[in-house]
C-alpha cells in the first residue's frame, strides 16, 4: 500500500463530505422551518442525500482497500455492504431521527428569543454538522468491515490502523495520530473531524509517514496556527506541537458516545456528548 493511495482516498472522502454538507445545507435553506410540515419536507429530502453519500463512502472504501490488496500482488475485490454501513454508522439511530433534529433546534432557539432568521441559521449549522459527521462515520464503519476482507485476501493480518491527518487537523487529532489502534477498534472521531483510516498490514504503515509530514508542515505555519488549534500551554503561550506530541503533552482521551461511538475528548472535561451532532 502506497502513501499516494492513502492520500487519494482521503481527498475523495473529504470531497464527498463537502458535497453532502453543501446539499444538506441548501435543502435546509429551501425547506427547513419550525413546523411539522417543514420537518417532514426536509427529512424527506435530506435522508436520500445522506444515504447516497454513505453508499458512496462504502464504495470508496472498498475500492481503496481493493487497491491495497492489488499493491501487494493480489487482485481480488473487497466487498463492503453499504446497507450495513448505513444501519451501523450511528449505532442504530435512524437518519430520519437525526435530520428531524434541526427543526427541534430551531423551535428551541425561537423559544429562547432568537429571531426567525437566526434560529433558521443555527438549525442549519446543526444539519450541516450532522451531514459532515455522517460521511466520516460511514467511512469508519466501512473500514471496519473492509479490514477483515483485506486480511482474508492478502493472507496477512491487519495488525491495526492509524488515523491519517490533513493540513487542517486539530490538536486532538495530531496527538492521536501518533498512536496505533487495534483493527477491531473504531477510530475515535469528534465534531468536524477530517481524519481518514490507513490499515497497518504487517510492517507497512504509510499513515505514519503521512502524519510525520503533515505535523512538520503544520509546525512550519507558525505558533499562531497551533494556538488556534489548541496547542497552548498553561501560560497561554503556543506549544511546539512536534515536541508536545512526542512527549505526550497534549491531553487527549476517548469517551463512548451512545450514538457516535468513541469520540476524542479532553480528559479534563466532563463529557456529556456533542449536542450538535
LUMMAR-853214 format. One record per residue (C-alpha): x negated, z negated, y; residue number from 1. Coordinates in pm, 1 decimal, decimal comma. Layout:
! LUMMAR-853214
+----------+----------+----------+-----+
:        u :        w :        v : seq :
+----------+----------+----------+-----+
:        X :        Z :        Y : NUM :
...
+----------+----------+----------+-----+
This chain:
! LUMMAR-853214
+----------+----------+----------+-----+
:        u :        w :        v : seq :
+----------+----------+----------+-----+
:      0,0 :      0,0 :      0,0 :   1 :
:   -146,3 :    105,4 :    334,1 :   2 :
:   -127,7 :    -55,8 :    675,3 :   3 :
:     23,6 :    267,1 :    807,4 :   4 :
:    309,8 :    242,5 :    559,4 :   5 :
:    393,0 :   -111,9 :    668,9 :   6 :
:    382,1 :    -15,3 :   1035,5 :   7 :
:    601,3 :    290,6 :    981,2 :   8 :
:    869,7 :     85,6 :    809,6 :   9 :
:    858,2 :   -177,1 :   1082,9 :  10 :
:    910,7 :     86,3 :   1352,4 :  11 :
:   1212,8 :    224,6 :   1167,5 :  12 :
:   1371,3 :   -118,6 :   1125,9 :  13 :
:   1328,3 :   -204,8 :   1493,1 :  14 :
:   1473,0 :    132,7 :   1593,5 :  15 :
:   1774,2 :     69,3 :   1369,9 :  16 :
:   1818,3 :   -275,3 :   1521,9 :  17 :
:   1807,2 :   -136,9 :   1876,1 :  18 :
:   2062,8 :    131,2 :   1791,1 :  19 :
:   2308,1 :   -112,0 :   1633,2 :  20 :
:   2269,9 :   -361,6 :   1916,0 :  21 :
:   2342,6 :    -87,1 :   2169,7 :  22 :
:   2650,6 :     44,2 :   1987,6 :  23 :
:   2798,1 :   -301,0 :   1922,2 :  24 :
:   2738,5 :   -396,6 :   2285,1 :  25 :
:   2906,0 :    -78,4 :   2400,3 :  26 :
:   3200,2 :   -142,0 :   2167,6 :  27 :
:   3243,3 :   -485,8 :   2320,5 :  28 :
:   3236,3 :   -346,3 :   2672,9 :  29 :
:   3509,1 :    -97,1 :   2585,4 :  30 :
:   3727,1 :   -306,9 :   2353,8 :  31 :
:   3637,8 :   -672,1 :   2399,1 :  32 :
:   3856,6 :   -931,3 :   2561,0 :  33 :
:   4017,8 :  -1272,9 :   2514,3 :  34 :
:   4340,4 :  -1168,0 :   2343,1 :  35 :
:   4413,0 :  -1138,8 :   1971,1 :  36 :
:   4465,5 :   -764,8 :   2013,1 :  37 :
:   4124,4 :   -732,1 :   2180,5 :  38 :
:   3964,9 :   -924,7 :   1898,5 :  39 :
:   4124,4 :   -708,8 :   1630,1 :  40 :
:   4020,9 :   -384,9 :   1802,5 :  41 :
:   3662,0 :   -498,6 :   1845,7 :  42 :
:   3627,5 :   -625,5 :   1489,3 :  43 :
:   3773,5 :   -300,3 :   1355,2 :  44 :
:   3510,4 :   -105,7 :   1548,7 :  45 :
:   3209,0 :   -336,1 :   1505,8 :  46 :
:   3225,0 :   -410,4 :   1133,2 :  47 :
:   3183,0 :    -46,8 :   1014,5 :  48 :
:   2891,8 :     -6,7 :   1256,3 :  49 :
:   2725,0 :   -319,4 :   1118,9 :  50 :
:   2781,9 :   -228,5 :    755,6 :  51 :
:   2645,2 :    119,4 :    817,4 :  52 :
:   2329,8 :    -27,3 :    971,1 :  53 :
:   2291,1 :   -275,6 :    686,0 :  54 :
:   2320,4 :      5,9 :    432,5 :  55 :
:   2058,3 :    198,3 :    627,2 :  56 :
:   1831,4 :   -108,5 :    621,9 :  57 :
:   1868,5 :   -123,3 :    242,7 :  58 :
:   1777,2 :    245,6 :    213,0 :  59 :
:   1475,4 :    199,3 :    439,6 :  60 :
:   1351,8 :    -95,0 :    234,1 :  61 :
:   1399,1 :     92,3 :    -94,5 :  62 :
:   1202,2 :    388,9 :     44,3 :  63 :
:    931,7 :    158,6 :    183,0 :  64 :
:    883,5 :    -22,0 :   -146,8 :  65 :
:    909,8 :    304,2 :   -340,5 :  66 :
:    624,9 :    441,3 :   -131,7 :  67 :
:    437,2 :    120,6 :   -205,9 :  68 :
:    463,7 :    197,3 :   -576,0 :  69 :
:    358,6 :    558,7 :   -520,5 :  70 :
:     48,4 :    442,4 :   -332,3 :  71 :
:    -61,7 :    252,2 :   -640,3 :  72 :
:    -26,7 :    556,1 :   -866,1 :  73 :
:    335,5 :    537,1 :   -979,8 :  74 :
:    629,6 :    738,2 :   -851,9 :  75 :
:    938,2 :    557,3 :   -972,3 :  76 :
:   1203,6 :    488,8 :   -705,5 :  77 :
:   1307,0 :    137,2 :   -611,2 :  78 :
:   1678,5 :     56,8 :   -615,6 :  79 :
:   1826,2 :   -184,6 :   -363,2 :  80 :
:   2202,3 :   -248,3 :   -374,8 :  81 :
:   2344,2 :   -203,0 :    -25,5 :  82 :
:   2667,7 :   -374,3 :   -131,2 :  83 :
:   2473,5 :   -682,7 :   -238,6 :  84 :
:   2271,6 :   -675,7 :     81,7 :  85 :
:   2592,3 :   -678,6 :    288,0 :  86 :
:   2750,9 :   -952,9 :     77,3 :  87 :
:   2446,6 :  -1180,9 :     73,2 :  88 :
:   2289,4 :  -1125,5 :    416,1 :  89 :
:   2484,8 :  -1409,6 :    580,3 :  90 :
:   2517,8 :  -1626,6 :    272,7 :  91 :
:   2880,0 :  -1526,7 :    213,7 :  92 :
:   3008,4 :  -1523,0 :    572,6 :  93 :
:   3202,7 :  -1202,3 :    633,1 :  94 :
:   3127,4 :   -956,6 :    910,3 :  95 :
:   3490,4 :   -979,5 :   1019,9 :  96 :
:   3445,2 :  -1351,4 :   1085,6 :  97 :
:   3111,5 :  -1301,4 :   1262,2 :  98 :
:   3243,3 :  -1036,6 :   1501,1 :  99 :
:   3556,9 :  -1232,7 :   1578,5 : 100 :
:   3333,3 :  -1493,7 :   1741,9 : 101 :
:   3262,7 :  -1312,0 :   2071,5 : 102 :
:   3633,9 :  -1333,8 :   2153,7 : 103 :
:   3623,4 :  -1707,2 :   2081,9 : 104 :
:   3319,4 :  -1736,3 :   2309,4 : 105 :
:   3499,5 :  -1551,1 :   2587,1 : 106 :
:   3801,2 :  -1780,7 :   2561,9 : 107 :
:   3575,0 :  -2085,1 :   2579,9 : 108 :
:   3393,4 :  -1952,2 :   2887,0 : 109 :
:   3721,2 :  -1872,2 :   3062,2 : 110 :
:   3846,9 :  -2219,5 :   2977,3 : 111 :
:   3530,0 :  -2363,3 :   3128,9 : 112 :
:   3588,5 :  -2190,8 :   3460,7 : 113 :
:   3383,5 :  -1872,5 :   3426,1 : 114 :
:   3510,8 :  -1555,4 :   3586,8 : 115 :
:   3655,8 :  -1286,5 :   3363,2 : 116 :
:   3355,3 :  -1057,8 :   3413,1 : 117 :
:   3107,4 :  -1335,7 :   3345,8 : 118 :
:   3292,1 :  -1451,0 :   3034,6 : 119 :
:   3303,7 :  -1091,2 :   2910,3 : 120 :
:   2930,8 :  -1052,2 :   2969,6 : 121 :
:   2837,4 :  -1376,0 :   2793,0 : 122 :
:   3055,5 :  -1290,3 :   2495,6 : 123 :
:   2888,2 :   -950,3 :   2485,0 : 124 :
:   2549,8 :  -1120,7 :   2462,6 : 125 :
:   2675,5 :  -1304,0 :   2156,4 : 126 :
:   2799,7 :   -981,3 :   1998,9 : 127 :
:   2466,4 :   -806,9 :   2057,8 : 128 :
:   2272,1 :  -1105,7 :   1924,9 : 129 :
:   2479,1 :  -1102,0 :   1606,2 : 130 :
:   2413,3 :   -730,2 :   1561,3 : 131 :
:   2039,8 :   -772,6 :   1612,7 : 132 :
:   2031,5 :  -1056,3 :   1362,2 : 133 :
:   2237,5 :   -869,2 :   1104,1 : 134 :
:   1981,1 :   -589,8 :   1078,4 : 135 :
:   1697,5 :   -836,1 :   1023,4 : 136 :
:   1899,6 :  -1037,1 :    771,8 : 137 :
:   1975,9 :   -716,2 :    581,2 : 138 :
:   1609,2 :   -618,5 :    589,2 : 139 :
:   1513,0 :   -959,2 :    449,7 : 140 :
:   1774,5 :   -955,0 :    174,6 : 141 :
:   1677,7 :   -601,2 :     74,7 : 142 :
:   1315,3 :   -711,3 :     48,8 : 143 :
:   1404,6 :   -995,0 :   -185,8 : 144 :
:   1585,9 :   -750,4 :   -413,7 : 145 :
:   1308,2 :   -493,7 :   -392,2 : 146 :
:   1018,3 :   -724,6 :   -476,5 : 147 :
:   1139,9 :   -762,0 :   -834,1 : 148 :
:   1163,4 :   -384,7 :   -868,8 : 149 :
:    810,2 :   -337,6 :   -736,3 : 150 :
:    673,6 :   -585,6 :   -988,8 : 151 :
:    862,4 :   -416,7 :  -1272,7 : 152 :
:    748,7 :    -65,9 :  -1180,8 : 153 :
:    383,0 :   -136,4 :  -1096,9 : 154 :
:    315,4 :   -387,0 :  -1370,8 : 155 :
:    159,0 :   -603,1 :  -1100,1 : 156 :
:    312,8 :   -925,0 :   -982,2 : 157 :
:    423,7 :   -953,9 :   -622,1 : 158 :
:    231,8 :  -1274,1 :   -559,2 : 159 :
:    403,2 :  -1336,0 :   -227,2 : 160 :
:    461,5 :  -1177,4 :    109,2 : 161 :
:    364,5 :  -1209,4 :    472,0 : 162 :
:    569,3 :  -1172,0 :    786,5 : 163 :
:    442,7 :   -881,6 :    998,9 : 164 :
:    419,3 :   -926,0 :   1375,8 : 165 :
:    487,7 :   -690,0 :   1663,5 : 166 :
:    335,6 :   -689,6 :   2007,8 : 167 :
:    635,7 :   -887,1 :   2137,1 : 168 :
:    608,5 :  -1170,2 :   1888,4 : 169 :
:    668,6 :  -1531,0 :   1988,7 : 170 :
:    461,2 :  -1842,3 :   1926,7 : 171 :
:    657,6 :  -1946,7 :   1619,4 : 172 :
:    616,3 :  -1605,6 :   1457,1 : 173 :
:    246,3 :  -1590,8 :   1543,5 : 174 :
:    187,4 :  -1927,6 :   1381,6 : 175 :
:    398,7 :  -1841,8 :   1077,6 : 176 :
:    220,0 :  -1507,7 :   1035,1 : 177 :
:    -93,6 :  -1682,1 :    911,8 : 178 :
:     90,4 :  -1819,4 :    609,9 : 179 :
:    166,2 :  -1660,0 :    276,2 : 180 :
:    514,6 :  -1706,8 :    135,5 : 181 :
:    624,6 :  -1705,4 :   -225,6 : 182 :
:    805,5 :  -1387,6 :   -325,8 : 183 :
:   1119,2 :  -1578,9 :   -423,7 : 184 :
:   1149,4 :  -1746,3 :    -81,8 : 185 :
:   1347,9 :  -1590,2 :    201,2 : 186 :
:   1148,4 :  -1520,7 :    516,6 : 187 :
:   1241,6 :  -1773,3 :    788,8 : 188 :
:   1387,6 :  -1596,7 :   1093,9 : 189 :
:   1504,9 :  -1702,4 :   1438,6 : 190 :
:   1720,8 :  -1563,1 :   1716,1 : 191 :
:   1593,7 :  -1215,2 :   1815,6 : 192 :
:   1317,9 :  -1227,7 :   1552,3 : 193 :
:   1149,4 :   -888,8 :   1508,9 : 194 :
:    916,4 :   -962,5 :   1214,4 : 195 :
:    904,1 :   -740,4 :    909,3 : 196 :
:    805,4 :   -821,2 :    549,9 : 197 :
:    494,7 :   -697,9 :    368,2 : 198 :
:    465,3 :   -774,6 :     -3,0 : 199 :
:    130,2 :   -901,2 :   -129,0 : 200 :
:     55,2 :   -719,5 :   -453,7 : 201 :
:   -246,2 :   -856,1 :   -634,0 : 202 :
:   -514,9 :   -893,0 :   -367,3 : 203 :
:   -371,1 :   -626,4 :   -136,2 : 204 :
:   -239,1 :   -790,9 :    180,6 : 205 :
:   -200,1 :   -533,2 :    461,2 : 206 :
:     21,6 :   -774,9 :    656,5 : 207 :
:   -277,3 :   -998,0 :    718,7 : 208 :
:   -474,2 :   -702,9 :    856,7 : 209 :
:   -191,3 :   -608,5 :   1092,8 : 210 :
:   -134,2 :   -965,5 :   1208,2 : 211 :
:   -501,5 :  -1021,5 :   1293,1 : 212 :
:   -498,8 :   -704,1 :   1502,6 : 213 :
:   -173,9 :   -798,0 :   1679,7 : 214 :
:   -292,6 :  -1150,0 :   1758,9 : 215 :
:   -613,3 :  -1011,6 :   1907,5 : 216 :
:   -413,8 :   -761,7 :   2114,0 : 217 :
:   -174,4 :  -1026,4 :   2241,5 : 218 :
:   -459,9 :  -1257,3 :   2329,0 : 219 :
:   -603,5 :   -979,0 :   2544,3 : 220 :
:   -288,7 :   -971,4 :   2758,3 : 221 :
:   -395,6 :  -1294,6 :   2921,3 : 222 :
:   -276,0 :  -1655,5 :   2943,7 : 223 :
:     47,5 :  -1587,8 :   3129,1 : 224 :
:    178,9 :  -1380,8 :   2838,6 : 225 :
:    108,6 :  -1661,3 :   2596,7 : 226 :
:    254,6 :  -1917,8 :   2832,0 : 227 :
:    576,5 :  -1713,2 :   2842,1 : 228 :
:    581,4 :  -1711,4 :   2461,6 : 229 :
:    539,4 :  -2085,6 :   2421,9 : 230 :
:    165,4 :  -2128,4 :   2371,6 : 231 :
:    140,4 :  -2414,8 :   2620,5 : 232 :
:    -37,4 :  -2746,5 :   2574,1 : 233 :
:     84,4 :  -3089,9 :   2674,8 : 234 :
:    -96,7 :  -3047,5 :   3006,9 : 235 :
:    103,6 :  -2732,6 :   3078,6 : 236 :
:   -198,8 :  -2503,7 :   3050,3 : 237 :
:   -188,3 :  -2197,7 :   2823,5 : 238 :
:   -349,0 :  -2242,7 :   2483,9 : 239 :
:   -584,1 :  -1988,1 :   2330,0 : 240 :
:   -342,3 :  -1850,8 :   2068,5 : 241 :
:   -605,8 :  -1738,0 :   1821,7 : 242 :
:   -768,4 :  -2080,8 :   1820,0 : 243 :
:   -429,9 :  -2253,9 :   1811,0 : 244 :
:   -318,1 :  -2056,1 :   1508,0 : 245 :
:   -649,9 :  -2103,3 :   1330,1 : 246 :
:   -638,8 :  -2478,3 :   1390,3 : 247 :
:   -267,6 :  -2501,5 :   1305,5 : 248 :
:   -199,0 :  -2649,1 :   1650,3 : 249 :
:    125,9 :  -2459,3 :   1704,4 : 250 :
:    409,7 :  -2671,6 :   1568,3 : 251 :
:    644,8 :  -2468,6 :   1354,1 : 252 :
:    889,1 :  -2586,8 :   1093,2 : 253 :
:   1159,7 :  -2438,3 :    875,8 : 254 :
:   1518,8 :  -2561,4 :    871,7 : 255 :
:   1800,3 :  -2442,6 :    649,9 : 256 :
:   2096,6 :  -2284,9 :    826,5 : 257 :
:   2411,7 :  -2262,2 :    618,2 : 258 :
:   2479,3 :  -1901,9 :    717,7 : 259 :
:   2141,1 :  -1759,8 :    815,8 : 260 :
:   1927,7 :  -1925,5 :    551,2 : 261 :
:   1578,9 :  -2050,1 :    651,7 : 262 :
:   1504,8 :  -2036,7 :   1024,8 : 263 :
:   1192,1 :  -2117,0 :   1225,6 : 264 :
:   1222,4 :  -2424,9 :   1446,3 : 265 :
:   1009,6 :  -2664,5 :   1646,4 : 266 :
:    981,2 :  -2965,8 :   1412,7 : 267 :
:   1007,1 :  -3197,0 :   1715,2 : 268 :
:   1357,0 :  -3069,6 :   1793,7 : 269 :
:   1676,1 :  -3187,9 :   1625,8 : 270 :
:   1804,5 :  -2876,3 :   1456,4 : 271 :
:   2177,7 :  -2813,3 :   1486,0 : 272 :
:   2172,2 :  -2436,9 :   1423,4 : 273 :
:   2156,1 :  -2141,4 :   1662,8 : 274 :
:   2507,9 :  -2142,3 :   1806,4 : 275 :
:   2476,5 :  -1790,8 :   1945,5 : 276 :
:   2427,9 :  -1620,2 :   1609,5 : 277 :
+----------+----------+----------+-----+
